Amino acid sequence: MRYSLTHSTTYTYDDEVTTSYGRAHLLPRDLPGQAVLSAELSVTPEPAETREHLDFFGNRSSYFVVRQAHTVLVVTSRCQLEIDRPEVHVAGLNSVTWEQARDGLAGNDLSRQYLLASRQISTAGDVSRYAAEIFTPGRPLGESIVDLTARIHHDFKYKTGSTTVRSTLTEVLANRSGVCQDFAHLAVGCLRSVGLAARYVSGYLETAPPPGMQRLQGADASHAWASVLLPGSGWVDIDPTNNQFVDHRYLILAHGRDYSDVPPLKGVIMTDAKSSTMQVSVDVAPLS
């Protein structure tokens, strides 16, 4: 399946900004099951300096500096991708217990950085207790992962504005509400708490309009989910927000230990502005 992806962020300030420094994770990368056909990042006003490199996790990281005075800054990525992601077979995952999967990756160099607590993901206390109800002794691996995905989906209410990018998992567990970022963090925290390597994934999910309605351009949104490293299967992605495995409708931007490793945009501005607004438009359109 081929997709066209456009992600545009507009910042508007109530006074002139003399300089803007920005860092973006908005250009996707080639991955198993995902081929990047084209990808470009544009910034208005035109930057005085731009650079791109691969970060520690292999993600494409873009840096820019705008030195001309402005009250509006627009950052837009335009990409085309081809997705051919294989289906996850739970029966195959159930051939081992979750403990056997954990032990099978002991000492794996790839897993080490994704086993510990990170800046935004705890693995002890409430998180560990929540996970212990799911990862019971001797339980099949696939069954455990399916249950984790389903429990988060059913136990928590999706509520925009109920959390911020700084909310802790303790707060999310107490309030029983959040957004996709929170549910991804919780899934990763639970997996790590039982010794399974897991990472945070940012990207997009193709959404279909209601029956009889046309697609609304720019009405899609960024998304986030979790990925767990399994022996023999590699990385397997789960989406607790929608209670499903990740399939051909998902477009991956970047992955890291948690959100703080891969925010779509972050930066510093030089200004006397007292207020600003941010408007985000995302469009994921199938091409075939």
PyMOL commands that set and color helices and strands:
alter all, ss='L'
color gray80, all
select helices_A, chain A and resi 90-93+98-104+112-114+126-132+141-155+169-175+180-193+259-261
alter helices_A, ss='H'
color red, helices_A
select strands_A, chain A and resi 2-27+34-44+49-54+60-66+70-83+157-158+177-178+198-205+222-230+234-239+244-245+250-256+265-271+276-286
alter strands_A, ss='S'
color yellow, strands_A
deselect
rebuild
show_as cartoon
